Amino acid sequence: MSSPPVAPPGWSRWLVPPAALSVHLSIGQAYAWSVFKPPLESALGLDGTQSALPFQLAIVMLGLSAAFGGTLVERNGPRWAMTVALVCFSSGFLIAALGAGTKQYWLIVLGYGFVGGIGLGIGYISPVSTLIKWFPDRPGMATGIAIMGFGGGALIASPWSAQMLQSFGSDHDGIALAFLVHGLSYAAFMTLGVLLVRVPRTGKPVESAPSAVEGVQVSAREAVRTPQFWFLWVVLCTNVTAGIGILEKAAPMITDFFADGPTPVSASAAAGFVALLSAANMAGRIGWSSTSDRIGRKNVYRVYLGVGALMYLLIALFGDTSKPLFVLCALVILSFYGGGFATIPAYLKDLFGTYQVGAIHGRLLTAWSTAGVLGPLIVNWIADRQQAAGKHGPALYGLSFGIMIGLLVVGFVAGELVRPVHPRHHLTAPKEAADVQRQQPA
C-alpha cells in the first residue's frame, strides 16, 4: 500500500480524474453540514455557534493534516493517502453516530470534526500532485476536475441528508442513523478511487506535452520562506473566508433574509438552495480553473476577489428585496470560492514547479483552516449577538457582510503583490535532477 501503483504501458491518464472524484465527491459532504445544523440545535439544545463547531474543527483539521501530511503523501503516493482518507473520514461519521445516539455532543465534535477532518485533509491533497504530473499541459483543468468533486459533494449529500432526516426523524436517533449510513456508504464509494488510482511511469506521460519536471523547482521547505507563498496564503484565506461565511450558514441565512416577506423560504427550499450553492461551487472549480489556463492565474484571482466584493455589496444593500438577486449573487460568490480552490494548485505549480507541489499545497491549506474558523465565527457570532439585541432578518448579517468585503479587498491587494520566485530559492540543477529522479517509479 505504501508503494505508489505505477501505470502499465498504454494506461489512459483519463482514468485518474475519476479516481480522484470518488474521494472528493465523498469528502465534499462537509459542505452539506448546514443541513444538520437545525436538527442538532433542536435535538441537543445548541445555538448556531455551537452547532457550527464540528464543521469548523473539520476544516481546521483539514488544513493541519494537509500541511503536516503533505510530505508523507508525496513520499507514499496517492493510494496510501486515499486509504488513510477513507479510514478517517468514514470512522469520523461512525463516531459521530455514536455521539448523536447517546446525546454526547463532544463525540460528534471529536468524530466529525477531529477524526473526519484528518480524512478531509489527506483526501483533499491525495490526487493533486498525481494529476499535475499526468496533465502537465493542462494543470488547471486537471486539478479542477478532481477538486470539482469536493465542491459538488453537497449537491448529492444535501438532498440525500435531508431525505434521511425526513425518513429517520430529526431527533437524536434519526441523526445518528443518518450519520451511520453516511459513514458506510462513503467507505464503499471511496474504495473505488483507492483501487483505480495510478502514477505515471515517467515525467512526460504525454509526448506532445511539456515534461512535468521542467522549469523552476522549489522545495516545500524553501517555498514557505518566499513572500509569494504568504501572499497566496492571504489570497486563499480571504477568498475562502468570504465563501465559507455563506456556505456554512446557507440554509438558515436564506430563511432569515426572507422570513418577514410574503413568501418565506421553507426548509426544503433552503436545502435546495444549499444544493444550488454546491452546484455553483462545483461548476466554478472546473470552469474558472480551466479559464485560468487561458487568461493566467493572477487575472482569474482578480475576478474572484474584486467581483466577489461587489457581489457581497449587492447582497448587503439589496439582497432582501429580491430572491433571484440574493441567489444569483450567492451563486457567483460560491463559484469564485470553488474556483479559488481549484486554481491554487496550478498557481503553485507555476511558481514553485512540480517537485514538491503536493507538500507545498498542503502547507498552503492552513489558510483554509484559518478561514474555516473565521468565516463561520464572523457570521454566526455576529448573528447570535444581533439576535440577542432584538434584531432579525437581514439585520443579522449586515456587519458580517461588511467585514467580508474588507477581507476580499485585502486579498486583492495581496494577489497584486505576487511575483516570480527569486532564483535564490530554486533547487540547483544537479540536486533537482537527482531528487526528481528518485521520485520516479522504477
N, C-alpha and C positions, 0 to 999 in steps of 0.2 A: 504494500500500500504506500510505502514511503518513496518508492521509485516512480517517477513520472512515466505514465504509459506513452510510449512512442508510437506515432502513427506509422502504419505499414506503408510501403510504396503504393501510390495510387489513391491514398486516403483523401477524401474531399474535405477541404477546410470548411465547407458549409455545414458540416455535421457538428462543428464545435459550438456555434451560437445556440443551437437547440439544447445542448448540454448545459450551457450557462443559463439559458432561460428557465430550465427546470428548477434550478436552485433559486434564481432571482424572483421568479413568479411566486415561489413559496415564501421566501423571507419577506417579500413585499407585502405580506399580510399586515405588517406593522402599520402600514398607512390606513388600515381599516380599524384601528384601535378606537376611534371616536364612536363607533357603533356600540362598543361595550361600555362606554362611559356612563350614559344614563342608567342602564340596568345595574351597574355596580354601585352607583351612587344611591340608588333606591334600595337595593338588597342589603348593602353593608353600611349605609348611613354615612357616605363620604361626600365631601364637597368637590368642586371642579378641580381644584389644585391637587387634592389627594388622588382623585381618580386618574389624573394625568401621570402620576409618579411611575407606574410600570413602563409606560411609553418613554418617558424622559430617561429613566435608567437604562432602558434598552438601547436608546440612541447614544447615551454616554458610553456604554459598554461596546457598542458597535465601533465607535471611534478608537477607544482604547485598545480593544482586541485587534483591530486592523493595524494600529500603529505598532504594537508590540509583537504581533504575529506576522507582520508583513514579510520579514526576513525568512521566517520559517516556511511561509507559503512559497516564496521564491526557491528555497532550498529543496523542499519536499515535493513540490508540484501540485497541480490542480486537483488530482484525485484525492490526495491526502486532505487537502483543505476542504473539499466538498464533503468528505466523510465526517470531519470534525464539525462542520456546519450542520449537517444532518442530525448528528447525535445531540448537539447542544440545543438547536432550535426546537426539535421535537420534544426533548426532555423538559425544556422550559414550559411548554404547554401542559405536559403531564403534571409537573409540579404545581402549576397554576390551577389546574383542575382540582387537585387535592386541596389547595388553599381555598378555592371557591366553595367546594363541597363541605368543608369544615368551618367556613367563615373566618379563616385565618388570612387576613389580607396581606400580612407580611410574606406569606408563601407565594401569593400571586406576584408580589413585587420581586421576590427572590427568583421565582421560576421564569416568568415572562421577561422581567427587566434584566436580571443579572445573568442567569444561565442562557436564556434565549438571546440576550443581547450579544453574548460572545459568539453564538451561532450566526447572528446577523453580520457581525464584523468580518469573521473569517469567510463566511459565504459570499459576502459582497465583493471582496477583493480576489476571491479564488480564481475567477476566469480572466481577470483584466490583463495581466501580463501575457498570458497564453494567447488571448485574442489579438493583442497588438503584434505579437510575433507571427501569428497566422495571417494578419492583414496589414502588413507594413505600408501598403499603398492606400488604404482607407481606414486609418485607425479610429477616426471619429465615428464613422458609420459602424464599425465592428463593435466598439465598446457601447455605442448607442443601442445596438440591437439587444445586447445582453442586459445592460442596465435599464433598458426599457421594461424588462420583466419586473424589476423591483418596483418601478413606478406603477406598473399595471397590476401588481398583485392584489391591490384593494379592489380593482374592477371585478375580480372574482370573489374575493373574501368579503367584501362589504354586503352584497345581497345574500351571499351564502350564510354569513354570520347572522344577518337579520332574520333570515328564514329559520335558522336553527333556534334562535331565541324565541321566535314566534311558536315553533313546534314544541320545543322542550320547556318553554316557560322562561321568563326573565328573572325568576328568583335565583337564589344562590345555587340550587341544584341544577337548574337549567343552564346557567352559565358554566358550571363545572362540566356538564355533559358536552356543551359546545367546545370547550377547551380540549376535552379528551378527543373528540372527533377531529379537531384541527391537528393535534399532535400526531395521531396515527396516519391521517391522510397525507400530510406533508412529508412524513418519513418515507412513505411509499413513492411519492412523486419525485422527491429529491434523489432517490436511488437511481432513477433513470440517468441523471446527469453524472453521477459517480461512475456508472458503467460505460457511458458513451465518450467521456472527455479524452482527448489525446493531445500531445505536444508535437510540434513539427520536428522532423529529423535534422534539419539544417536551419541556418539563419536566413535562408532565402527559399521559402516554401513555394513561391510563385516566380517563375523565371522572368516574367515581364515586369515584376515589381522590384523596388529597391530592397536591399538587404535590411533586415530588422536591426542589424548591429552596426550599420554605417552611421557616420556623423558624430556629433558630440555625445560623449558618455560621461555621466557624473554618478558617483556612488551615492547611496542613500545617506550615509554619514556626512558627506560633503554637501549634499543638496540642502540639508537643514541649516547650513551655515551661510546660505546665499540669501540676499534680500528678495530674490524672485520667489522663493518658496514662501516666505512670510507675507509678501503681497498677495500671492494666490490664496494663502490661508485666510486672509481678511476677506478677499473676494468671495470665496466659498462660504465662509461663516456668515457673512451678511446676506448673501443670496438665499442660503438655507434657512436662516432665521426668519426672513420675510415669508418664505413659502410655508414653512412648518407652523408658523403662527396661525395661518388659516387652516391648514390641513388637519392639525391635531384637534381643533375645536370646530370642525366644519359643520357637523350636524346641529349642535346647539346654537352655533353662530347664525346660520341662516334662519333658524327658528326664532331667535331673538330679534333679528332685524325686521321681521315682518309679523311679529306677534300681535301688534296693535292694528294691523291692516285689515281690510275686508276679507282677505283670503289668507289666513295663517298657513304656515307650512306644516304639513303632517309629518309624523315620524317616518313613514315610508318614503315620502318625498325628500326628507332630509337625508335618508340613507341613499336615495337615488342621486342626490347632489354629491355625496361623498364618492359614489361610483363615477360620476362625471368628472370630478376633480382627478380621480385616478386615471381616467382615460386621457385627460389633458396632460397629466404628469407623464404618462407613458408615451403619448404622441410627441411631446416635447423632447424626450430623450433620444428618439431616433431622428426626428425631423430637424431639430436645432443642431444636434451633434453632426449630422450629415452636412448641414449647411455650413458648419464651421470648417469642413474640409475644403469648401469653395471660397468663403469670404475671410477666413482666418479666425483664430481663436480670440484675439483681442477684440475684433469687431463684434463678434457674437456676444461677448460678455458686456460690451457697451449696450447692446439691446436688452439683455437680461436685466441689468441694473438700472439703466436710465428709463426704459419704458415701464419696468416694474414699479418704479417710484410713482410714475404717472398713474398707473392702474390703482395703486393704493390710494392716491389722492382722489380719484374719481369715486371710489367706494366710500371714502370718508365723507365726501361732500354730497353725493347724490345716490348712494347705494340703497337707501331705504325707500327711494321714490320709484324704483323700477326693479322688479325681479330679474328681467333679462339683462339689465346693465350690471347688477350685482354678480350674477352668474358668469357673464362674459368676462368681466374684469378678473374674477377669481380664477377662471379657466386660463386666462393669459398668464397670470402670476404663477400658477402651478405648472404651465408649460415651460416657463423660464426656470422654475425650480428644478424640474426634471432635466431640462437641457443643460443646466449648470453642472449637475452631477455627471451626465454622460460625456460632456466635453472636457472635463478636467483631466481624465487620464491621457487624452490625446495632447492636451496642452503641456502636461508634464513630460510626455514623450518628446514633444518639440523642443522643450527647454533642456531636459536632462538626459535624453536618449532612452534606450530600452534596457540598459544594463541591469538596473535595479528599480525599474519603474513601478513594479508592484509594491515594493517596500516603501518607496517614496510616496506612492498613492496612499498606502496605509497610514503613514505618518501625517499626511495632509488631512486625513479624515478625522483627526482630532478636532478640526474646525466644525465638523458635523456634530461631534459630541458637545461642543460648546453651544452650538446653535440648538441642539436638542433640548438643552436646559433653558436657554434664553428665550426661544420662540414661545413655547407653551407657558413659561413662567411670566413673561411680559403680558401675554393675552389673558391667561387665567387669573393671575394675581390682581391685575388691574380690574378685570371684570368682576371678580369677587368683591373687591373693595368698593367699586362703583355701585354694585347691587346692595351692599350693606349701607351705602349712603342714600339709598332710596331711588336710585336711577334704574332705568330699564331700557330695553330695546337697543337701538344703535348707540345710545349714550354710553353703553357698557364698553364700547370698543374705540371711541374716538381718540383717546390719548394713546392707546397702544398702536393704532394705525399711524399716528404722527411719529412715534418712535421708529416704526418700521421704515417710513420714508427717509428719516435721517440716516438709518443704518445703510440703506441702499445707496445713498449719496456717498457715504464713507467708502463703500465697496467700489463704487465707480471711480473714485479718486485713486484707490489702491490699484485698480486694474490699469489705469493710465501710467502708473509708475513701473510696470513690468518691462524689463529689457532683457536682451540675450545674456546668458550666463557668462561671467568673465572667464577667460581661458585658464586662470589660476586654479579654478575648481575642476577642470577637466581631468579625466584619467590620462596618464601618459600613454603613448601608443603601445609600448611593449606590455605594460600591465593590462591595458584594455584588451589586447589580443589574447593574452593568457587567461584572463578572467572570463572572457566571453567564450573561449574555447572550452573551459571547464564547465560552463553552463550547458553546453550542447550534449545531448544524449549520445551514448556510444552506438 
